[in-house]
Amino acid sequence: MSARLLSPSAFRLDAALVGLKDSFQWLEQVTRFWRAYETRQHLAALDEHMLRDIGITRMDACIETRRQPWDIRGI
């Protein structure tokens, strides 16, 4: 092992990077919520032919569109 890996400054840098990552978790979550909202709005805009192509009914699309942004299953 090199002396750099064992130096106190290396541990401080690692701790700072972990803290930085933790501080951006809220942004990742908001991004997921926004993506869910946007995708559901696009789904609502599809016509009957396009919905049939992806194998869902208008009722399924309406149900999906009404879900809350934080209601994300399968992620």
Buried (B, 14 or more C-beta within 10 A) or exposed (E): EEEEEEEEEEEEEEEEEEEEEEEEEEEEEEEBBEEBBEEBEEBEEBEEEEBEEEEBEEEEBEEBBEEEBEEEEEE
